Amino acid sequence: MKSASVESTHQQPDINTDENNKAINTITKPVVYQVFTRLYGNTNTSNKPWGTIADNGVGKFSDFTDVALQDIKSLGTTHVWYTGIPHHALINDYTAYGISNDDPDVVKGRAGSPYAVKDYYNVNPDLADNPTNRLAEFEALIARTHANGMQVIIDIVPNHVARNYHSISAPKGESDFGANDDKTQVYSRHNNFYYVVGEDFQVPDASKGYQPLGGETHPLKDGQFHESPAKWTGNGSRLAKPDINDWYETVKINYGVKPDGNHDFPALPNVYANKTAAEHLAFWQAQAADDIPDSWRKFEHIAQYWLTKGVDGFRYDMAEMVPVEFWSYLNSHIKHTNPDAFILAEVYNPDLYRNYIHLGKMDYLYDKVDLYDTLKAIMQGKASTATIATEQAKVSDIDQHMLHFLENHDEQRINTADFAGNSRNALPAMVISTTLSRSPTLLYFGQDVGEPGAENAGFGQPTRTSIFDYVGVPAHQRWMNNGKFDGGQSTADEKALRSYYQTLLNLSHTASALSGNYMELDSFQRQKQVVGYDDNVFAFSRFNTDQQLIIVSNFSQSQSKQFTLKLPKTLKQTWHLMGNAKLTDLLKNVQLSQELILNQDSSASVDIKLAPLQSVILEVMNKG
């Protein structure tokens, strides 16, 4: 099933830097490969709950060899999102390297949450072969990724930092978050944190059956953590003793939003929704220095620091919890330094999408609440495929900004009973997710080989690969095959699945119509009451002046579908169809025996036959 356009994972790496970078800069429909960095190269298969590095192993920067990176690139990848790079709180002793120990009472898991950053000016020491040289090792990985023709994205977590944030690596003149705060005030514009004045922090009461480190003894595990006065917790809790379900391991950053919700910074006029990043930058440069909250400047300095290291873009965690004006400030500064920087934000409130794109100058937002949730419901038999067209119409004006995915580190693995039951049940959804719009596609590592995330790692819950503990990722490890990345230990089903993903995702670059126009064909079939077209089928078209595609998917796990797909006359006219046209299925790279028929009434139609879970991406070989 592999297309001729997909390069073999057995070829020697092609790392012609100039050609690769030129190719990246011309990409209009990116593919983002998200890798949880500490898990990716780990070959240890012990998977002991709450296991240490010695028990369960950990992946390193050095595991991303040229062979590994070319394997990632073979999936059509243009950008690698290395998750868990900034130094976050974790339970391991690095005091020999000048790093303070972290308290298990305010760390989730043993390996720690990547979203409780402890030092923004260095990287996770777990990931380095030599922790003393950890930053240099990451810089070398950035260079290797570039040499292999891909760009680098890392996380910035703007809403909160680790409870024990302390940078030992900040450049001269950069003070720590909170170092200059007036702790006698609940709020002050230039304070980095909010304070529960007069009260000390208290560790939350554990939920039933939970103990830090699974009950293991530890010198710092005593139900205590000194913080006086207490700070507001990352999710906004104002209690000195937050609930165990709060983000108690983090503290909330103050962006000049007063406790009553009023803003203590210059308002960005709505007309800036139509202005460039350069114009946004000029607006902020014109403001009085004292009107810009200190936290804004700190994060702008952090972003610039990583840009100078060669990072090409950022993924922002929980961006909607931070005011949109800050994003205008930060992103306009980033775009001034690197106009091509890739900026992705986690935003779940559709009412905020356009503000964060137009006023906040985000390139891309998660398309979870609309497309992801819809596709998941269809796979689970809870919704009709007709809802796809409805949801896509909601974002038609911003479709190129809505990043599509079926897995990421926060979501359940596809290959679980709680999601799709098995990996192949999601293939129709993956085809639609990849081809529906001009937006980027995100692929989470292990998704392409059907990783089920079934391990009980400790703090993390099965159905999601743990982001809190040291663990192996079995299906990915089989593909990795001890660094050969050739699927030498993979099952036949895993190899077939990966080949399908390779073919599909590479079409993002080779099928130019996927960067062109969209027309849904679903409602037309329902209006015409096409026999055999039902709530398990979805059809749409993608096209530009060079290429016309018809894409049809069957979500049914057990039933084949056969019907005559009808094209609206407007589409026939747009495509300048002059007669019957031959069809090539790009997923199989074969020319079909059936043709697109131009009927006597000037309508057009094509006979479709789909096996259970089959999709077709039909290229119309139009002579008109």
NORMOWO-V998034 format. One record per backbone hydrogen bond with DSSP energy under -1.0 kcal/mol. NH is the residue of the N-H (numbers start at 0). CO is the residue of the C=O. If there is no record, write none. Layout:
nh=NH co=CO
nh=NH co=CO
This chain:
nh=5 co=2
nh=10 co=7
nh=16 co=14
nh=19 co=15
nh=20 co=16
nh=21 co=17
nh=22 co=18
nh=23 co=19
nh=24 co=20
nh=26 co=23
nh=31 co=440
nh=32 co=78
nh=33 co=442
nh=34 co=80
nh=36 co=34
nh=36 co=82
nh=38 co=35
nh=39 co=35
nh=41 co=38
nh=49 co=456
nh=50 co=47
nh=55 co=51
nh=56 co=52
nh=58 co=37
nh=60 co=126
nh=62 co=59
nh=63 co=60
nh=64 co=62
nh=68 co=64
nh=69 co=65
nh=70 co=66
nh=71 co=67
nh=72 co=68
nh=73 co=69
nh=74 co=71
nh=75 co=72
nh=77 co=30
nh=78 co=30
nh=79 co=150
nh=80 co=32
nh=81 co=152
nh=82 co=34
nh=82 co=80
nh=86 co=118
nh=86 co=121
nh=88 co=115
nh=90 co=109
nh=91 co=89
nh=96 co=93
nh=97 co=94
nh=98 co=93
nh=105 co=102
nh=106 co=103
nh=110 co=467
nh=111 co=467
nh=115 co=112
nh=117 co=86
nh=118 co=86
nh=121 co=118
nh=123 co=84
nh=126 co=123
nh=127 co=124
nh=132 co=129
nh=133 co=130
nh=136 co=132
nh=137 co=133
nh=138 co=134
nh=139 co=135
nh=140 co=136
nh=141 co=137
nh=142 co=138
nh=143 co=139
nh=144 co=140
nh=145 co=141
nh=146 co=142
nh=147 co=143
nh=148 co=145
nh=149 co=144
nh=150 co=77
nh=152 co=79
nh=153 co=312
nh=155 co=314
nh=160 co=250
nh=161 co=116
nh=162 co=248
nh=164 co=161
nh=165 co=117
nh=173 co=170
nh=178 co=175
nh=180 co=177
nh=184 co=181
nh=190 co=187
nh=194 co=185
nh=195 co=229
nh=196 co=194
nh=198 co=195
nh=200 co=226
nh=201 co=239
nh=209 co=206
nh=213 co=210
nh=214 co=211
nh=215 co=212
nh=220 co=217
nh=221 co=219
nh=229 co=198
nh=231 co=193
nh=232 co=236
nh=233 co=249
nh=235 co=232
nh=245 co=242
nh=247 co=245
nh=249 co=246
nh=250 co=160
nh=251 co=231
nh=252 co=158
nh=253 co=191
nh=257 co=261
nh=260 co=257
nh=263 co=255
nh=271 co=268
nh=272 co=269
nh=273 co=270
nh=274 co=271
nh=279 co=275
nh=280 co=276
nh=281 co=277
nh=282 co=278
nh=283 co=279
nh=284 co=280
nh=285 co=281
nh=286 co=283
nh=290 co=287
nh=291 co=288
nh=296 co=292
nh=297 co=293
nh=298 co=294
nh=299 co=295
nh=300 co=296
nh=301 co=297
nh=302 co=298
nh=303 co=299
nh=304 co=300
nh=305 co=301
nh=306 co=302
nh=307 co=303
nh=309 co=306
nh=310 co=305
nh=311 co=151
nh=313 co=341
nh=314 co=153
nh=315 co=343
nh=316 co=155
nh=318 co=345
nh=320 co=317
nh=321 co=318
nh=326 co=322
nh=327 co=323
nh=328 co=324
nh=329 co=325
nh=330 co=326
nh=331 co=327
nh=332 co=328
nh=333 co=329
nh=334 co=330
nh=335 co=331
nh=336 co=332
nh=337 co=333
nh=340 co=337
nh=341 co=311
nh=343 co=313
nh=344 co=363
nh=345 co=315
nh=351 co=348
nh=355 co=351
nh=356 co=352
nh=357 co=353
nh=358 co=354
nh=359 co=354
nh=361 co=355
nh=363 co=342
nh=364 co=400
nh=365 co=344
nh=366 co=402
nh=371 co=366
nh=372 co=367
nh=373 co=369
nh=374 co=370
nh=375 co=371
nh=376 co=372
nh=377 co=373
nh=378 co=374
nh=379 co=375
nh=380 co=377
nh=381 co=376
nh=384 co=534
nh=386 co=383
nh=387 co=384
nh=389 co=385
nh=390 co=386
nh=391 co=387
nh=392 co=388
nh=395 co=392
nh=397 co=394
nh=400 co=397
nh=401 co=398
nh=402 co=364
nh=403 co=439
nh=412 co=462
nh=415 co=413
nh=418 co=415
nh=419 co=413
nh=420 co=415
nh=425 co=422
nh=426 co=423
nh=429 co=425
nh=430 co=426
nh=431 co=427
nh=432 co=428
nh=433 co=429
nh=434 co=430
nh=435 co=431
nh=440 co=29
nh=441 co=403
nh=442 co=31
nh=444 co=33
nh=446 co=443
nh=448 co=445
nh=449 co=446
nh=450 co=445
nh=456 co=454
nh=462 co=452
nh=463 co=460
nh=476 co=472
nh=477 co=473
nh=478 co=474
nh=479 co=475
nh=480 co=476
nh=483 co=480
nh=484 co=479
nh=486 co=478
nh=488 co=477
nh=489 co=486
nh=494 co=490
nh=495 co=491
nh=496 co=492
nh=497 co=493
nh=498 co=494
nh=499 co=495
nh=500 co=496
nh=501 co=497
nh=502 co=498
nh=503 co=499
nh=504 co=500
nh=505 co=501
nh=507 co=504
nh=508 co=505
nh=509 co=505
nh=510 co=506
nh=513 co=510
nh=514 co=511
nh=515 co=512
nh=516 co=542
nh=518 co=540
nh=520 co=538
nh=524 co=520
nh=525 co=521
nh=526 co=522
nh=527 co=523
nh=529 co=524
nh=532 co=529
nh=536 co=533
nh=537 co=552
nh=539 co=550
nh=540 co=518
nh=541 co=548
nh=542 co=516
nh=543 co=546
nh=548 co=541
nh=549 co=617
nh=550 co=539
nh=551 co=615
nh=552 co=537
nh=553 co=613
nh=554 co=535
nh=560 co=609
nh=562 co=607
nh=564 co=605
nh=566 co=603
nh=571 co=567
nh=572 co=568
nh=573 co=569
nh=574 co=570
nh=576 co=571
nh=580 co=595
nh=583 co=618
nh=584 co=589
nh=585 co=616
nh=588 co=584
nh=589 co=584
nh=591 co=582
nh=595 co=580
nh=596 co=604
nh=598 co=602
nh=601 co=598
nh=604 co=596
nh=605 co=564
nh=607 co=562
nh=609 co=560
nh=612 co=555
nh=613 co=610
nh=615 co=551
nh=617 co=549
nh=618 co=583
nh=619 co=547
nh=620 co=581
nh=621 co=619
